[in-house]
Structure formats: C-alpha cells, structure tokens
C-alpha cells in the first residue's frame, strides 16, 4: 500500500481536516504495555509462534542524565521531541498521547516555549504546554495511558467496520440513548454477536471485559488530545465511522450488556458493529550463526516430510503446515527432494524456495544491516553484511514489475529508512478504491516518499502481490523487523526521524 502518514493533520479522503501542531512546530522539521480489558484480563494482540519477541528501543549506556523522579506526560496526539531549544531546532521524533517519560530540569524558557523545555532520555527536548505536562493525572494522559505492545506482533487489538459501521460515541451511552440513536433492537443484536464470538474464533482476543474505566463513569465525556480532529457532536456521538474503516482498540469494557472498545483516538465504538481482527499466524524464520539460505515456505495445503529408508526409498514421515518455514541444507536428490537441516527430506515442488544470492550489492559489507526485498519472489531477507539472519514472505505492489508512476507497483532501487512509527494512520486500501481509513497501521518504516514497510491487519495473503506499492509484512515479522532496523525507536517514544544513516532497503525484481 502506497500511502501517506499524516504528521500534521488527520485526513478524510478528500482533504485534511485541521489538526493543530504542538507548540514549537513552526521550526523546520528535519515502554511496553498492552491492550487491556477494563477491570479484567489483558487479551493478547500478537500472532503466535516463533520468532521470540524482540527487545525494543536499542541499548544506550550513555544516557544524558539519570532519572531523578521528574516525569512528563504527553497530552497531544503528537508531542514533538526536538534536537535543541533554539530557533534552528529540528525534530527527532514524537511521543503519542499518554506516554510518560523521564525528564530533567530546570526548565529552559524562551519565545519558543513559555512553559519551558525539558531534556528527555535518551536525547532531545520537549516543551511543556499544550503538548506535554508535568501533571501525570491530566485526564488526557489517563485516558491514553494504555501503551502499544512492541516486539511481538500487532501493537493493539484491531477491528474492521462491519456492514453498518459503528457510531463514534464520546461517552458511554445508556440503554435509552443506544436505542434512541441505533434502534430498539440494538441490545438484542449485541447479545447475538457476543454469543457468536466463540464460533468466530476471536473470543480470546477480548479477554474478560469489565466495567467502564473510572474516567468514563457517571456519563463523563472523553477529552480529546490536543491535535486530534474535533468532530461535530450530536446527542451522544460524533458521527458514524466511514465504511471500510479500521480501528486500533486500547481498552475493552462492557456496559448494559454491550461490549465496547475505546480506540486509540479516544472514540468509543460498539464492537458488535465491527469484525475483530485475528492476527495472521504466518511468520518468517531466524537463521542461527551457522545457518544460511536456502529456506523454503510450504505453498501447498497438504505437504509431507520424508525419511530415506535403508533401501534408499523416501517414505512419508509427517505432515507440513501450510506456509511453514523450512530450513534447507541445499542438498538435493533425484525425484525433486530437498534435505532439511534436521535431516528430513521435502519435495521442492511443495515449497517456495528462497535461494542464496550469487552476488551482493555494495552495501553488503562488514556488519552493516540491510534488507533484500525481491518482487518476483515476494520475499524479504534481512542481512548483516553477507550473512542472512531472517527470512520471510511479503506482499508488494499489485502492479508487480510495472512502472510505479503509472500503477500500484513497488518502487525498485536502493533506499534508506528515514522515519519509523510504532503505528500511523494511513489512507488508501488494499481491496477497493482508496476508501479505507486505516487507523494505527502497525510498525511503519518509510524509506522513499510514501513507500514504507509496515504490518497489516486487513489481509493474510503474504507471498503474493497485494499492496498499492508498500511492503506488507505479517504482524510478527513487522514487529521483529521494526526493532531490528535503524534508527531505533526508544521506549515510550512513538516515532523517530533519521535522515542520515537508517538501514538500507534494497528492492529488486
């Protein structure tokens, strides 16, 4: 999907709605948590299986200061982190609303920040004012306190709009209010949806929803972060979500027998008006120091492993799972059999085999990290120098090897990751004409104009062309690669910008 991340405005399909920037944004731009069920369990939002979760944020033993208890909370949709406090400052990244970071004073006051600049770890300065506060009990900080999961799959619980898109409630509606705006049968419909969750295989995603959080008790209205679109309010809601919308859910709770989700943009939606996203179970495979390519991915729904008997005849010795990654030695035998690294044999005709490269680009030197993406193979291989360390399948632009300027093809060439966002809202779609409003697309890494690597929650078709030009990754792969590449995103930061030396992305046929 070739898309645009909106740093200053939240876009409708036709144009940007006004979204103000935090103080100081006129300068020239150059912690793990989880989705929670309020008062109940915490549903997992990640796909299952290997690889092991990645540590995130990058090690930094040279922090500019030791925490002394001074902390700042972000109360804007984006609280910018700057290189310094002067008029020539540039942006290093930003915090998302609800993030809390260690800070060091005394505050530096100037014309660019009346509330004072504070240094934050591991680098940069944040302005106290509309974007950040030292009051950790600020209502926006409390409402937005659930942080995204990093390093192990989707950062939030996700949902897609149902046949009738959900209303965007700005308070928990009473039974009478729900019936007034959605019809008298709304609660019976919600009950049927809840009863059908077990059959749909997504019930475990919700955990055990409890009561609404305290800040929504007694009919209290949500307060939007600074910089978020302020929609026209009706009686208890601010309009209906667009068809084909996607939502990132921070909290799940129940009220009057109906299950609601609090989105990351602080809207309350009835989950029975959505389709919950079950993360793809597909993922790539890490290669140990003594392992290398080839690696095969099972392409057939029914495939088998084989053992070679003393008579030299291959005999079936267990089944292989669809899309299972198989590490191969490269050794073959008559009949089209390939040896696996655990001593078994598989038919090459049942696999998509990612072969070793015969030659390398100039970036493949020493211990430099880079990504090798093949449009024809629909594959991604992460390298350190000439050593492959991770292999997976991706979905590139549906235009294949066509001209990216004339269709939905992925751009080819050598690029460098210049900005990374734990999650970012994008427009565009994978299935229909540009009608999607995809909130918090996971683990976005921009490398050229509007082209990015990112996770997907709207399809599970990796290994086939699918996007509008971006590199679509399965959730576990997206989380892994996001933490592996440079520049690292520090804990509690939501994004970083780097225009000098990010990880190289090499895209070929």
NORVEN-V671795 format. One line per field, one symbol per residue. psi: psi as a letter, one per 40 degrees, with the letter a starting at -180 (. if undefined). A space follows every 10 residues. Layout:
BEGIN
psi->???
END
This chain:
BEGIN
psi->hhihhhdeih iaddihihhi iiieeeihh. hhaihihhea ihiieiiiai iiiiiidiih efidihheeh iihheidhhi hidaeieeii hdaiiiheih iiihaiihha degdehhhii ieiiiihhbd diiegeehdd dddeehiihi eeaheihiii hadhiiigie ihiidddddd eeideddddd dddddeddde eedddeagha iiideeifei iihiiheihh ihhadeifii iiieiiihhd ihiihfeihi hhieefihih eeeihihhii eiiahihide iaiihihhei dhiiiiihid eehhihfiii ihehhhhiee hiiiefihhi eeeaiihdee ihhhiiidii idegibfhii hhhhddefih hhihbehheh hiiihaieeb eahdeeagih iiahahheih hdiihiiiie diigeighhf highhhehbe hihiiieeif fheihdaedi hhiidddddd ddddiiiihi heidiihhec gihhhhhi.
END
